[in-house]
């Protein structure tokens, strides 16, 4: 590799840390600070009230300050990554990065604290003095054996969780990976022999975790740079190592690794040879975790023993043992129940949660983040990926439950299942808003046919539908293709066993379908030959025919192709005097709440009657989410101040709505800022008929509606649910190519709502 090739990634990493502003963290206020009233509440004199409450009852600090969700990431920089003792200041980028991971994966706030103190007892004194600031302490990158001393003192003296991630975080992820590796190998903890290289903090903690999981102490052979840790050895010993001393004449790793079922390496590069792997027991488990250069490269271990089960610390091989699978979630659970410590039971619960998640089907979000990687449980997929959003709900709730069971929870949670659901809702932005829709959908087992049944997003949605609802997915596609893609995606569902399939190439209902389509379209220019061809090639038309024949209750299509192309066939087959598309409604979930936008797709230039119909339909749909609709007609014109064509149509739509009593609030025509800012709207039109901010925006043309929808998605981080096709009696919905598997699940819940709930 040339110097230029080496320089490019280095410069990219430096630029990442420098631009657009130095560092990876900033502090933001969680309360408004816009006027004197806010200032008086946030600081003097109002702040005194919170201070006095905490003085009276220290537990209320979690109510009135950020302490209950604040972790201190503390180091002295004496053992940073593979860089060694680089000092406190040089360690700061790592600690900032750790804080970012806490926030990203578990929404935990952090301060990184780098202390220039090498004496472990003095370091512990400083950390203990920080107790009033934090809800928990994460010790990081402190060399062994000093880290053992610091952690012991802090745990004894502090009444909040203290967790040395280099020890226990690594141990938990190793424990989860080992649990599943032995499951694949058909072995049990209590029966295996372990050869370990590395007597540092992480290595010792991993061995202690394996003891908790059932390994017998006499079956653990620990080696360090000086060879086997044996009884009577004096060189470079400490009590933590001595606990694993063997009574033996053997002295080297190559002697003790023979016949071992598991090699655990947390030492340095190239200490294991291919011959040593070949000397291990049948179906060996090789955890070569030194980073960046492991004890043996995974491909070398695989070449030596092809059926070896291998994990590493590197990201460019399968089964990366990464602490981020653990620490955000164990702290989340501990903080939420006010745990006074992180005990063995909480750590084991974390191990079990991570291991069980890997054995479940892979999430769509993780698959998207690691596109192209095989993520089916087995030798090359022992632990889940960090971007699997289910980690928070599964692991944190398991940790919280263990804390309550062992009596260390100061604030026990009454309903653990609800707590898990709330965690899922914090990860899946749509979960909270979609809850009433899912609850309504559970009242009837509706049949949902997906036109693009071979799409991986549809397959993942189908599995989620079967797991989370009573609906029955029907997929249109080739069975062999669907089966292969299910297997490749790591899904447990299979065609015909778990869901029905319509095969366009060979289905016994083909004649019934093309005859039905021809009967509907015979006087609209469709010949029998054309009907036959369409029923072989057009999956949207096939799905619409199924709904028309009452073989399905709702069609979902549109994961590829243009919206109006799909709508043409939906309307051909399912349109009627009663049912006709009159608008597409998109729900965009933003940080400060939901916003509905219409009409984004159906009518390019709606007439006044169309706009009024859209408003009525949108209000009906918004109520399905448990929200009171407040409809704003949006335009460049504001309350009649312009005579443009769009403003006139909107004013005419308002007049139509005014002709009859309405059960929803509406106002217009106005600019978007007036719709969303009630104070501004009141200045412009005092006494207007809408209270509060609008939550439904209706535009005079689809260009404006679609543009706002896409800007909110791409630049404001909005999450879209929809588009919901209004006017079809919940018999068809057309999504867009950008939809995710989670989005399809949400649409299936909307499609699965019985008509009685639909209005």
Secondary structure, DSSP 8 states (H G I E B T S, - for coil): --HHHHHHHHHHHHHHHHSSSSSS-----SS---SHHHHHHHSTTTHHHHHHHHHH-GGGHHHHSGGGGEEEEEE-SSSBTTTBS--TGGGHHHHHHHHHHHHHHH--EEEEEE-----HHHHHHHHHHTGGG-SEEEE-S--TTHHHHHHHHHHHH-SSEEEEIIIIIHHHHHHHHHHHHHHHHT--GGG--EEEE--SHHHHHHHHHHHHTT--GGGEEEEETTEE-BTT--TT--HHHHTT-B--S--SHHHHTTT-SEEEE-S-TT-S-HHHHHTS-SS-EEEE--SSS-SS-HHHHHHHSTT-EEEES-TTSSSB--GGGTHHHHHHHHHHTTBS---HHHHHHHHHHHHHHHHS---HHHHHHTTT---SSBTTB-S--TT-THHIIIIIHHHHHHHHHTT-BSS--S-HHHHHHHHHHHHSTTHHHHHHHHHHHTTS--EEEES-TTSHHHHHHHHHHHHH-S-EEEEES-HHHHHHHHHHTT----BTTTBEEE-TTS-TTHHHHHHHHHHHHGGGT--HHHHHHHHHH-HHHHHHHHHHTTS-SEEEE-SSS-HHHHHHHHHHHH--SS----EEEEEEEETTEEEEEE-SSS-TT--HHHHHHHHHHHHHHHHTTT---EEEEE-SS-TTS---HHHHHHHHHHHHHTTS--SSEEEEEE-HHHHH-HHHHHHHSTT-S--S--SEEEESSHHHHHHHHHHHHHHS--EEEEEEEETSTTSEEE--TT--HHHHHHHHHHHTS-HHHH-
